[in-house]
């Protein structure tokens, strides 16, 4: 078989530019794992990495597989078959990146700033806010026999929680949630916002998001005495150049986007797969161990971040396959989390699995917000179990997906409220 024939076969096994496939990629993932676990997708000039062991090894070795190169200023994904398509993967500024698009000491420094937002004291305060918010939110739905899990529950909870973590006001957080929804569309190869012609409009949206963050940070700094405030407030105070200000703004945008999208996707997936039409679910939630297992497995199956990218530094080997210097790798976290070589019966929820999944990443880029995400999911499920006696699927659910992430866009359910 020639190299060209192998390339054609690989893109036939898994084509990430097919919008329908992105919404339900799991059969294609399995074909890759079985037949081409490290496969070059020629029209895109990228390599897909699909097995659990290979995904974790790539994510664990930033010296060999760079995030900064993958998401830097030239991070644009094109398709030789569709000249008008242009997916902008860049999440960095001209002078530097953010946590997910940096390596080495730069990554460690940025990570320390974000880590200060996830202190135990701060998370305790956010947890109190979530617990107080949920009864009001669910109380506002009690006069309805049905609601949309995504718009009416998941998005409001996620917006409030990540906004409180960062220290944003409610109006600012809602504005950034709308920005995050729009940005997700721009990475969907089936959406008109992914076309090169849409680039000016997306640039304007990103500029609006940056201005929103700038105003919020300025207000926070003005309202706090010197030497107080979160890591991001401190970074904003200390920013003495345009590059430093840009870095802080991008950090806020990325942190908000990650915290918001992860919760929306994971919660809707758990409700769809483990709550709706399962009368026993509320009793299981009452057991802390079972609840933790439900959240862990639900997050594995949802894999809100289905893929990330890395760039090979020097010639490398992944499994038994050689990849050249500069190869762009599409690291399929969603595939790794359903690898039957690691997870028995991988498409079913089986709480208590011994092997760790990669839904929150792996290696030095492992998600700092996983404790926050688990806390939010725990309280939402407890509140829903306390407020309802039954939750039933109504049909009409709709999935949205892009080159990196996927989740429910709409998930209607019927509920019976407890009296």
N, C-alpha and C positions, 0 to 999 in steps of 0.2 A: 504494500500500500504506500502510495506517495504521501508526502507531507500535506499536499493540497487536498488529497482525498480524505486524510484524517481530519483536517480542519472542517471540511464540509460535513463529515459525519458528526463532529462535535457540536456544531451549531444546530444540527438536526436533532441532537439529543436534548439540547437545552439552549433556547434562544431568549436571552433576557430582554430583547427588544420586542417581544410579543406581549402586549398588554394583558391578553387573556391568560397566558401562561403565568405571568407574575401574580395573578390573583389566586391561582391554584397550582403552585409549582412542584408539589411534592412527588408526583410520579416522574417528572423530568429530573428532579434531584436524584431519585433512585437510579434512573438510567445512567446518569453521570457517575454516581458512586460505583455502579457495577461495571461499567464499560470504559469510562474515561475519567478517573478521579482527579487528574490534573490535566485539563484539556484546553488547548488554544482555540479560541473562537475567532476565526480569521477575519470576518467582516468588521469586527469590533477592535481587533488587535489587542485582545486581553486574554488572560488565562483564568479558567474557572477552577477553584479548589473546593472539593465537595465532601471529603471524608472527615470524620470527627478528629482523628489523630492528626491529619495534615492541617486542618484549620487551626487547631490549638497550637501546633508547632510553629506555624507562620505567625500567629498573633503573639506568641511568646518570645519572638526573636526580632526586636526592632532594629538591631544592627544589620541583619540580613534582609529584612523586609520593612521598608520605610513607610510610615504614615505621612510624614511631611512631604515626601515626593508624590505620594498618591493623591493628596488633597491640596497640593500647592497651587501656584498661580497658573500652571498649564493643565490643570486637571479638568479636561473636557472630554467627554465620551461621545464619539461619533460612530456612525454606521455607514459603511461603504455602500450599502444597499439603499440608504435613504439620505440623500445629501442634505435635506433640510432639517434633519434632526440634530440637536445639539444639547446634551445633558451636561450642565455645569456642576461638577463635583467639588469645585473649589470652596473651601471653607477656611480661608486664611486671608490675611492682609498683605500688602506689599512688603511689609517689614517683619512679618512673623505670623505664626499660626495660633490656633487655640489648642485645647487639650487633645482633641482627636486628630489634629493635623500638625503635630509636632513630634519631635524625637529628642532623646538625650536630655541634657540639662534644661533645655527650653521646655520640654514636656514636664519634667519634674517641678520646675518653678511654677508653671501654670496650674499644675495639678494641686500644688500646695494651696494656691489661692482658692480653688474650688473646694478643696477638702475642709477649709475653715468654715465654709457654709454648711458643711455636714457634721458639725460638732454635735455632741450629745445634747448639750444645752439648747442649741438652735433647733434640732430635730424634735426635742420634747415640746418646744413652743409651737412648732408647726403641727405636731400631732394633736395638741390641744385644739388648735384652730380647725383641723379636719374633723375632729369629733364634735365640735360645736356646729360646724357648717352642715354636716350630713343630716341631722334631724330637720333643720330648716329646709334643706333642699328636698328631702323626701316628703316633708309635710306639704310642700307646695305642689306635689304631684298627687296627693291623696284624693282629690276630687276627680281623678281620671282613672279609668279602668285599664288604660294602656299608655305606654310611653316608649320613647326611643332611648335605649340604653346609652347610645353614643352622645346624642345632642343634649339629652335631659339629665344624664347622670355622669358619665365618664368625663366629658369635656369640662363641665363646671367644677368637678372635684379636682381634676388635674390642673386646670388653670389656677384655681385658688391656691393649691398646695405649692406648686413650683413658684408661683408669684410670691408667696409668703417666704419661701426659702431665700429667694434672691432679695426680697425686701421691696417688691414693687407694689404699687397701689392696685386695687381691683380693676380700675379702668385701663391702666397700662397693661396689666396681665391679659385682659380680654383683647386688647389691641394686638398683642404679640401672638395670641392664640390664632387670630385671624390671619396674621402674617405666616405662622407656621403651616396652617392649612394650605395657603396659597403656594408656599415654597415646596410642599410635598407634591403638588400637581406639576410643578416645573421639572420634576425628576421622573415623571410618568411618561414613557415613550408614546403612549396613546393619547396624551393630552396636548391640546394646541399650545399650551404654555411651554412645552418642551421643544418647540420649533425655534430655529434661530431667529425668526422674525419677531418672536415674543421677548427677546433678550432686553430691549430697552424698557419695556413695561416691568419686567422682573427686576431690573436694576433700580427702577424708581421705587418699587415695593421694598426692596432691601434698604434703600436710602431712607425711606419712611420709617422702617423698623429701627434703623440706627439712630435716627433723630428722636424717636420715642424713648429709646434707652438712654440717650444723652440727657434728655429732659428729666427722666426719672432719677438718674444718678446725680445730676446737678441738685435736684430737690432733696435727695437723701443727704448729700454732703452738707448742704446749707442748713439742714435741720438737726445735725448732730454735732456735738462738741468735738474738738480736735482730739484724735487718739481713740475715738470710738467708732463702732460700725463694723460691718462684715468685711471679709477679705476683699470683696469687689469694691466696696466703698473705700477701703484703704488704698486699693490699687488705683482707683479713680482720683483720689486726693494726690497720690504720688505721681500720677501721670504728668510728665514734664515735656512730652513731645506728642506730635500727631500720631506717631507709630504706637506709643504707649496707650493713648486714648483709643485708638482703633482696636488694639488688642483687647482692651477691657470690654468695649462694646461688643465685639465678636464673641467674647467669652459668655457674656450675658445672653446673647441671642442663641448660642449653641446650647447652653445649659437649659434655657427655657424650652427650646425645641425638643431636646432629648427627654426632659422630664415630662413634658406634656404628651408627646406622641407615645412614649412607652406605656404610660398608664392607660391612655385611651384604648390602645390596641390590646393590652393584656387583660384589662377588665372586661371588655366586650367579648374577647375570646373565652374567658372563663365562664361568663354568663351563658354564652351560646353552647359551650361544650359540657358544662358541669352543673349548671343551675336550672336553665329552662327545661321544663317538663320532667324534672327529677324531684319527686316529692320528698325524698330523703335528704336532700342537700342541706337544709337548714339545720338538721340534727348533726350532720357531720361538721358543720362550721362551728358548732359549740365545743368541739374537741380541739384544743389548740394545736395538737400534733397533726390532726387531720387537716385543719385549716392551713397550716404551714405547707403540708404536702400538696394540697389543692392549688395553692398559689404557685409553688415551685413547678409543678407539672404544667399548670396552665400557662406559665411564662415560657417554659420550654416549647410547648406546642405552638404558642402564638409566635414566638421569636419575633418580637416587634421590629427589631433590626434584622432583616433577613440576610443582608450582605454588607460587607465593608470592602475597602480597597487597600492594597499595599503595592509597593514597587520594589522589585528585587534589586538589591545592591550587590553588584558582581554576579557572576554565574552561580546559581544555587540549585540544590536538589530538594524536591518535595516528594516524599515517598520514594518511588523509584524513577521519578521523572526529572530530567534536567530542564531548568528554565534559564533563559539568558539574562545577562545584565540589563536592567531597565524594563524587564517584563512587568506589565501591569496585571496584578492579580485581583480577581473578584473572589473574595473569600466568603463562601456561602455558609453563614452561620445557621440559617434555617435548615440547610441540608445536614450539617453536622449534628444538629439537635434531633434528627430523626434517622440517624445512621444505625441500621440494624446490626452492625458489627459491634455496637456498644450498648444500644438500648433494645432489649427484647420487646417485641410487639410495639414498635416505636410510635405508631400513630394513635395509640390509646393512652388515656391518662392512667398512670399507675403510680400513685404517690409512694414515696419512700425509696425511690431508685437510689442506688449507691453511687452511680457515676455522675459527676457534675456536668451540667449542660453549659452551653456557651451563650445563653441568651443575653447575659450581661457582659459578653466579651471574655477575654482571657489575657494573661500576661500584664504588662505595665499599663495597658489601656483599659483594663477591666473597669467597668462602670462604677464611679464613685457614688452614684445615686441609688444603688440597688437596695440599701436599707430603707431609704425613703420610699421607693416603689413598693416594697413589701409591706411597709407600714400602711400606706394608702390603701392598697388592695385589701389588707386585713380589715381595716375599719369599714370600708365600703361594704364588704361581704357581710360583716357582722351586723351593720345597720340595716342592710336589705333583708337579712334573715329575721331580724327583730320586727321589721315593719310589715312584712308580707307573709301570707300563709301559702301562697303559690305564685309561681312565675312560669308563664307559658309562652312558647314561641308563636308569633303571629304569621311568620313568613314575610317575604318582601325584604329580607336582609340584603345588604349590598356591601361588597368588599372593594376597598380602594388599595392600590399597590403602586409602588414605583420601583426604581432600580435598586433602592436600598431598603425600603421599609414597606410594611403591609399591615392592614388592619381593617376592621369593619368601619364602613362609612355610615351605615344605617343598620340598626338592629331593634326592630319593634318587638315588644313583649306585652302580653296581657298579665295583669296582676290582680290578686285578691288581697286587700289590705287587712291587717289584723285590727281588731277593735279594742 
